[in-house]
Amino acid sequence: MVVSFDDGLLSKCMAPWTTVGEEWAVVGERKKFHRDLPPTPVFAYGTSKHKATVPGPTIESLHGIDTYVKWKNYLHSKHILPLDPTIPTAIQAIRKGIPTVVHLHGGIHEPESDGNSKSWFTGGFKERGPTWSKKRYHYRNMQQPGNLWYHDHAMGLTRVNLLAGLIGAYTIHHHDMESPLRLPKGKKFDRPLMVFDRSFRMDGSIYMNSTGNNPSIHPQWQPEYFGDVIIVNGKAWPRMKVRRRKYRFRIINASNARFFRFFFANGLQFIHVASDSVYLEKPAITNETLLAPSEIADVVVDFSKSESNVAILANNAPYPYPSGDPVNDANSKVMKFIVTNKRELDRWHVPSKLIKYPSSDLSNVSRTRYIAMYEYTSATDEPTHLYINGKSYDDVVTETPKIGTSEVWNVINLTEDTHPLHIHLGLFVVLKQTMLVKVKEFKECMTKFNDAIKCQVSKYARGKKMEVPEHEKGWKNVYKMTPGYVTKILVRFSYIHSNASYSFDATAEPGYAYHCHILDHEDNVMMRPLKLVK
């Protein structure tokens, strides 16, 4: 498709709301992503069928004020994208509608409201997954202020349900902590940018290859989905008019598998103020920023420094990342900013200090774990499935951290892809990234024993060190696990802003999960259960 920047950036900002008993619909609708495309059949979130959008409306909440949402499923019985019954999936219930369940990514809340992959339900709650327990989700919003997003998490259907449109932004505000910062605010100057890729047929419908890379094993499943059209807030290659002043953009990579390495062609910089769902201690300036699927970059861009009236946000990340194909003209363009000529007084600023949280303290570490990421291939060297520690999601729980403690996880990436690891509930700090030496020898040992200690991982983790970027040194809920490296992280299982224990029972069923956030990997089955104990 020829890149044509469309008029207007579709706004997704709503007035803040944290009401009790709010009901939201998951419905089938049609959405026009570009003026040159016919309307596209989609799945969408909204308070009614006619108000449903892709992405869903931004939910803005206040720290300490509860939000209750009753998610209601109005999806019909036939999916708009190819399904694959050969991967662990919830489609056995498809006779009574498409299964769905909502996960609030980055949220610190009770297990019953976390959106467990097996807590799915169909229309009217007629069919329910084995861990389903409640209709109305309870988000306590007791955590630090920051950016989250909500999306479908149904077992084996996450990649297709998100492709169909089940995504939306969620923000937690804390006026006492944030007002003194004087960062850009208000609907005009503080905007979520939800970025994702899609491909389309001539009739406007979403295109997804219906033939798997190993069709005799998985008829439809492919290891990654990449689209050739870049969409921001529901518009393909949008344009946005901006004034010569500072703007805050909460950039969410909502793609299935595509990494974005964002940069401005005219040299404008990103001033990072937060990463994922947590503010940084101090701002960090970069010329480019790499975002994996599900990562969030909260940045300020000062358009008064633009030397031209046009600023194009571009992308140059290969796909798959890091050793895949280079971007083409279509997926190298993201959006265009039209900068006004008039200069004006700008009262927004970026302070030298933001919000400081307790540092990563290794003295309170209760356990050290080793988390190995594997990819399994067929005789033709095509991926068949991906596991963590050689185990599927249904295998017995092995990660059982104690509430209020910290753990060190050594994440060993034995594949050729970078995997964005997401831990539900837990926040973590990256301590060190060390290259493995004699990788083939180490892989052979791990394949035989699946035991990092027995295979003496410390003997192999002696290669060069990779520096953690300044803007990613704070608390994260997703991090890019580099192939051939051991990434050491400190995971905290309590509120980081107070070190207090959770305001809910985190040991309740059905527990939590951790997984790769390349959705095609998560579905097949690079995901493991996480169960907290007292």
C-alpha positions in Angstrom: 0.0 0.0 0.0 1.2 3.5 -0.8 1.7 5.6 2.3 -0.8 8.4 2.5 -1.1 10.4 5.8 -4.7 10.6 6.7 -6.4 13.8 8.1 -6.7 14.0 11.8 -5.6 11.9 14.8 -8.6 10.1 16.3 -8.8 11.2 19.9 -9.4 8.5 22.5 -9.4 10.7 25.6 -12.4 10.6 27.8 -13.2 12.6 31.0 -11.9 10.8 34.0 -14.3 8.2 35.4 -14.1 5.7 38.2 -17.7 4.8 38.7 -19.1 1.8 40.3 -21.0 -0.8 38.2 -19.9 0.5 34.8 -20.8 -2.0 32.0 -18.7 -2.3 28.9 -19.4 -4.2 25.8 -17.3 -6.3 23.5 -19.0 -6.1 20.2 -18.5 -6.8 16.5 -18.5 -3.5 14.5 -17.1 -1.8 11.4 -14.2 0.7 11.6 -12.8 2.9 8.9 -9.0 3.0 9.4 -8.1 5.1 6.3 -10.0 7.2 3.8 -8.9 4.9 1.0 -10.1 1.7 2.7 -13.6 0.4 2.9 -15.0 0.0 6.5 -13.3 -2.9 8.3 -15.1 -5.6 10.4 -13.6 -5.5 13.9 -14.1 -6.5 17.5 -14.3 -3.4 19.7 -14.7 -2.1 23.3 -17.2 0.5 24.2 -20.1 1.4 26.5 -22.5 0.5 23.7 -22.4 -0.9 20.2 -22.5 2.6 18.7 -19.8 3.9 21.0 -17.4 1.0 20.5 -14.0 2.0 19.0 -10.7 0.6 18.1 -8.8 1.2 20.3 -11.4 1.3 23.0 -11.8 4.5 24.9 -9.1 5.5 27.4 -10.1 4.8 30.9 -8.8 7.5 33.3 -8.8 6.6 36.9 -7.6 8.3 40.2 -5.2 6.8 42.7 -7.1 5.3 45.6 -10.5 5.4 44.0 -11.9 2.0 43.0 -13.0 1.3 39.4 -15.6 -1.5 38.8 -16.2 -2.8 35.3 -18.6 -5.4 34.2 -17.3 -6.7 30.9 -20.1 -8.0 28.6 -19.4 -10.1 25.5 -21.6 -9.5 22.4 -19.2 -11.2 19.9 -20.9 -13.5 17.4 -20.1 -17.1 17.0 -17.8 -16.8 13.9 -14.4 -15.2 14.3 -13.3 -12.7 11.6 -9.7 -14.2 11.6 -8.3 -17.7 11.1 -8.2 -19.8 14.2 -6.0 -22.8 14.9 -7.4 -25.7 17.0 -4.0 -27.4 17.4 -2.6 -24.9 20.0 -4.0 -24.8 23.6 -7.1 -22.7 23.1 -10.6 -21.8 24.3 -12.3 -22.3 20.9 -14.0 -25.5 22.1 -16.7 -23.0 23.4 -17.0 -21.3 20.0 -20.4 -22.9 19.3 -21.9 -20.3 21.7 -19.8 -17.3 20.8 -16.2 -16.1 20.7 -14.5 -16.5 24.1 -12.9 -13.4 25.6 -11.5 -12.1 28.9 -9.9 -8.7 29.7 -6.5 -8.3 31.3 -5.5 -4.9 32.6 -1.8 -4.9 31.7 0.4 -3.3 34.4 -2.4 -3.4 36.9 -1.8 -4.4 40.5 -5.0 -6.0 41.6 -6.8 -9.2 42.8 -6.3 -12.4 40.8 -10.0 -12.7 40.2 -9.9 -9.5 38.2 -6.6 -10.1 36.4 -8.0 -11.6 33.3 -6.6 -15.1 33.6 -6.4 -16.9 30.2 -8.7 -19.6 31.4 -11.3 -17.2 32.9 -12.8 -16.5 29.5 -16.5 -16.3 28.9 -18.9 -16.1 25.9 -22.0 -14.0 25.3 -24.3 -13.8 28.3 -21.7 -15.8 30.3 -23.3 -19.0 28.8 -19.9 -20.7 28.5 -17.2 -20.0 31.0 -13.6 -21.1 31.4 -12.4 -23.3 34.2 -11.0 -20.4 36.3 -13.8 -17.9 35.7 -15.3 -16.6 39.0 -16.9 -13.2 38.6 -18.7 -10.9 36.2 -17.7 -7.5 37.6 -13.9 -6.7 37.8 -12.5 -4.7 40.6 -9.5 -2.4 39.9 -8.4 -0.8 43.2 -6.0 1.8 41.7 -3.8 1.7 44.8 -0.6 1.5 42.8 1.8 4.3 41.7 0.5 6.7 38.9 1.3 5.6 35.4 0.2 4.1 32.1 -1.6 0.8 31.6 -3.6 -0.8 28.9 -6.4 -3.3 28.7 -6.7 -6.1 26.1 -8.1 -9.6 25.6 -6.3 -12.5 27.2 -8.3 -15.6 26.2 -6.3 -18.8 26.0 -4.9 -19.4 22.6 -7.0 -16.5 21.1 -5.0 -13.5 22.4 -3.3 -12.9 19.1 -6.4 -13.0 16.9 -8.7 -11.1 19.4 -6.2 -8.3 19.7 -5.7 -8.2 15.9 -9.5 -7.9 15.6 -9.4 -4.8 17.8 -9.7 -5.7 21.5 -7.3 -3.1 23.0 -7.5 0.2 24.9 -5.5 2.5 27.2 -5.9 3.0 31.0 -4.3 5.7 33.0 -3.9 6.1 36.8 -3.5 9.7 38.0 -2.3 10.9 41.3 -2.8 14.7 41.5 -0.7 15.3 44.7 2.3 13.6 43.2 1.9 14.7 39.6 0.7 18.3 39.7 4.0 19.8 41.1 5.8 18.3 38.0 4.0 20.7 35.7 4.2 18.3 32.7 2.0 19.0 29.7 -1.6 18.1 30.6 -5.1 18.4 29.2 -6.7 16.7 26.2 -4.8 18.9 23.7 -1.3 18.4 25.1 -1.3 15.0 26.8 -2.2 12.3 24.4 -2.1 8.5 24.4 -0.7 7.1 21.2 -1.6 3.4 20.7 0.5 2.2 17.8 0.0 -1.1 16.0 0.3 -2.7 12.5 -2.3 -4.4 10.3 -2.7 -5.7 6.8 -5.9 -5.3 4.8 -7.7 -6.9 1.9 -9.2 -4.8 -0.9 -12.6 -5.1 0.8 -11.2 -3.5 3.9 -11.1 -6.7 6.0 -8.0 -7.5 8.1 -5.7 -9.9 6.4 -4.0 -12.7 8.3 -2.3 -15.5 6.6 -4.5 -18.6 7.0 -1.7 -21.1 6.4 0.7 -22.0 9.1 4.5 -22.2 8.7 4.2 -25.9 9.6 0.7 -26.7 8.1 0.9 -30.4 8.8 1.4 -29.5 12.5 -0.4 -26.2 12.9 -2.7 -25.4 10.0 -3.0 -21.7 10.8 -0.5 -20.7 13.5 2.5 -18.6 12.5 5.4 -17.6 14.8 4.8 -13.8 14.2 2.2 -11.5 12.6 3.4 -8.4 10.8 1.2 -6.0 9.0 2.2 -3.5 6.3 0.0 -0.6 7.5 0.9 1.4 10.7 -2.0 2.6 12.7 -2.1 5.2 15.5 -5.2 5.6 17.7 -7.3 3.9 15.0 -6.0 5.8 12.0 -3.6 4.6 9.4 -0.6 7.0 9.1 -2.4 9.9 10.7 -1.6 13.6 10.7 -1.8 15.8 13.8 -1.6 19.6 14.0 0.6 20.7 16.9 1.7 24.1 18.2 5.3 25.1 18.9 5.3 24.0 22.5 5.7 20.8 24.5 3.4 17.8 24.2 3.2 14.6 26.3 2.7 11.4 24.4 2.0 8.1 26.2 3.2 5.7 23.4 1.9 2.1 23.7 3.1 -0.5 21.3 -0.1 -2.6 20.9 1.3 -4.8 18.0 1.3 -8.6 18.1 4.9 -9.0 17.2 6.4 -5.8 15.7 9.1 -3.8 17.5 9.2 -0.1 16.8 12.4 1.9 17.0 10.9 5.4 16.9 12.8 8.5 15.8 12.0 11.9 14.3 13.4 12.4 10.8 14.0 16.1 11.5 16.0 15.4 14.7 13.5 16.1 17.4 14.2 14.3 20.6 12.2 12.2 23.2 12.3 13.4 26.8 11.4 10.2 28.7 9.4 10.9 31.9 8.1 7.4 32.6 8.6 3.8 31.4 5.7 1.3 31.3 3.5 2.0 34.4 6.1 3.9 36.5 7.6 7.4 36.5 11.4 7.7 36.2 13.4 9.3 38.9 14.7 11.9 36.5 14.1 12.5 32.8 16.2 10.9 30.1 16.7 12.3 26.6 17.1 10.1 23.6 17.2 10.5 19.8 15.4 7.2 19.3 13.4 4.8 21.4 12.9 1.0 21.0 9.6 -0.4 22.0 8.7 -4.1 22.1 5.1 -5.3 21.9 3.3 -4.1 25.0 6.0 -1.7 26.2 5.1 1.9 26.9 7.2 5.0 26.5 5.9 8.1 28.3 7.7 11.0 26.6 7.6 14.8 26.1 8.3 16.2 22.7 9.2 19.9 22.4 7.9 21.1 18.9 9.3 24.6 19.5 12.7 23.1 18.6 11.5 21.9 15.2 13.3 23.7 12.4 10.6 22.8 9.9 6.8 22.8 9.8 6.6 19.0 9.4 7.9 16.4 11.8 7.5 12.7 10.8 7.6 10.1 13.5 9.4 7.2 11.8 10.4 3.6 12.5 13.5 1.5 11.5 13.3 -1.6 13.6 13.8 -4.9 11.6 11.1 -7.6 11.9 11.3 -10.0 13.5 13.6 -8.2 15.9 16.6 -8.0 16.0 17.8 -10.0 12.9 14.8 -9.9 10.6 13.9 -8.0 7.4 14.5 -4.2 7.2 11.5 -2.0 7.2 10.0 -0.9 3.9 8.5 2.5 3.0 5.1 1.7 4.4 6.1 0.4 7.8 8.9 2.9 8.3 6.3 5.8 8.5 4.2 6.1 11.6 2.6 9.6 11.7 3.0 13.2 10.6 3.0 16.2 12.8 2.1 19.6 11.2 3.9 22.3 13.2 2.4 25.8 13.3 4.6 28.8 12.4 3.5 30.9 15.4 5.7 30.7 18.5 4.0 31.0 21.9 4.6 31.1 25.6 4.8 27.5 26.9 4.2 27.1 30.7 4.7 23.4 30.6 8.1 22.2 31.6 10.1 19.0 32.4 11.6 19.1 35.9 15.1 17.8 36.6 13.6 15.4 39.2 10.4 13.4 38.7 9.2 10.8 41.2 11.7 8.7 43.3 10.7 5.2 44.4 12.7 2.9 46.7 15.7 1.6 44.9 16.4 -2.0 44.0 17.5 -3.5 47.3 19.3 -6.9 47.0 19.4 -7.4 50.8 15.8 -8.5 50.9 16.0 -11.1 48.1 14.2 -14.3 49.2 14.9 -16.5 46.2 16.9 -16.7 43.0 15.3 -18.3 40.0 16.4 -19.3 36.5 13.9 -18.7 33.6 14.9 -20.2 30.3 13.1 -19.4 27.0 13.1 -22.1 24.4 11.9 -22.4 20.8 11.2 -25.9 19.3 11.3 -26.5 15.6 10.2 -29.0 13.0 12.4 -31.0 10.6 12.3 -28.0 8.3 13.6 -25.8 11.1 10.3 -23.9 11.4 9.0 -23.1 14.9 6.4 -25.5 16.3 6.0 -24.1 19.8 7.8 -22.1 22.5 8.1 -23.0 26.1 9.5 -21.4 29.3 11.7 -23.8 31.3 10.6 -26.6 29.0 7.1 -26.5 30.4 3.7 -25.7 29.0 1.2 -23.4 30.7 -0.8 -26.4 32.0 2.2 -27.9 33.8 2.4 -27.6 37.6 3.2 -24.2 39.0 6.9 -23.7 39.8 7.1 -19.9 40.5 5.5 -19.3 43.9 6.9 -16.0 45.3 6.0 -14.9 48.8 4.0 -11.7 49.1 6.1 -8.7 50.2 9.4 -10.2 49.1 11.8 -9.6 46.2 13.3 -12.3 44.0 16.1 -12.4 41.5 15.2 -13.9 38.1 17.9 -14.8 35.7 16.1 -14.9 32.3 18.1 -17.0 29.7 17.1 -16.4 26.1 18.1 -19.5 24.1 16.2 -18.4 20.9 17.1 -16.1 18.1 14.3 -13.5 18.8 14.1 -10.8 21.4 11.3 -11.7 23.8 9.4 -9.0 25.7 8.9 -10.7 29.1 5.8 -9.5 31.0 5.1 -10.4 34.6 1.6 -10.0 35.9 1.4 -8.1 39.2 5.2 -7.9 39.7 7.3 -4.9 38.9 11.0 -5.4 38.2 14.3 -3.6 37.7 16.9 -4.8 35.2 20.2 -5.4 37.0 22.6 -6.8 34.4 22.6 -8.3 30.9 25.4 -10.8 30.2 26.2 -12.5 26.9 26.4 -16.3 26.9 29.7 -17.9 25.6 29.8 -21.3 24.0 26.1 -21.0 23.4 25.8 -24.3 21.4 27.4 -26.2 24.3 25.1 -24.6 26.8 22.0 -25.2 24.7 22.9 -28.9 24.4 23.2 -29.2 28.2 19.9 -27.3 28.8 18.1 -29.4 26.2 19.3 -32.5 28.1 18.7 -31.5 31.7 16.6 -28.3 31.5 18.5 -27.1 34.6 20.5 -23.9 34.5 22.3 -24.7 37.8 23.2 -28.2 36.8 24.4 -26.8 33.4 26.5 -24.2 35.3 25.0 -21.1 33.7 27.5 -19.0 35.6 30.3 -20.7 33.6 28.7 -19.6 30.3 27.4 -16.1 31.3 30.8 -14.6 31.0 30.5 -12.6 27.8 30.2 -8.9 27.2 27.8 -6.9 29.3 25.0 -4.9 27.7 24.2 -1.5 29.2 20.6 -0.9 30.3 19.4 2.3 28.6 19.0 5.2 31.0 15.3 5.5 30.3 14.8 1.8 31.2 16.7 1.7 34.4 13.6 2.3 36.5 10.8 -0.1 37.5 9.3 -2.1 34.5 6.6 -4.6 33.9 8.0 -5.6 30.4 11.6 -5.9 29.3 13.3 -7.0 26.1 15.2 -10.3 26.7 18.0 -10.3 24.2 18.9 -13.5 22.4 22.0 -15.3 23.7 22.0 -13.3 26.9 21.2 -13.8 30.5 19.2 -10.9 31.8 19.2 -10.5 35.6 16.1 -8.8 37.1 15.0 -8.0 40.6 11.2 -8.6 40.9 9.2 -7.0 43.6 5.9 -8.5 44.9 4.5 -5.5 46.8 3.6 -1.9 46.2 6.9 -0.2 45.1 5.8 3.3 46.2 5.2 2.3 49.8 6.7 -1.2 50.2 3.3 -2.1 51.8 1.6 -5.4 51.2 -1.2 -5.6 48.8 -4.7 -4.3 49.7 -6.2 -7.6 48.4 -5.6 -11.3 48.7 -2.9 -11.9 46.1 -2.9 -15.6 47.0 -6.4 -16.2 45.8 -7.3 -18.3 42.7 -6.7 -18.4 39.8 -3.3 -16.7 40.4 -1.3 -14.8 37.8 1.0 -15.5 34.9 4.2 -14.4 33.2 4.8 -14.7 29.5 6.4 -13.5 26.3 4.3 -10.6 24.9 4.8 -11.5 21.3 1.2 -12.7 21.2 1.9 -15.5 18.7 4.5 -16.9 21.1 2.2 -16.4 24.2 -0.5 -18.4 22.5 1.8 -21.3 21.7 2.7 -21.5 24.7 5.4 -19.2 26.0 3.5 -18.5 29.2 3.6 -19.9 32.7 1.4 -19.6 35.8 2.5 -17.5 38.8 1.0 -18.2 42.2 1.7 -16.0 45.2 1.9 -17.5 48.7 1.9 -16.0 52.2 
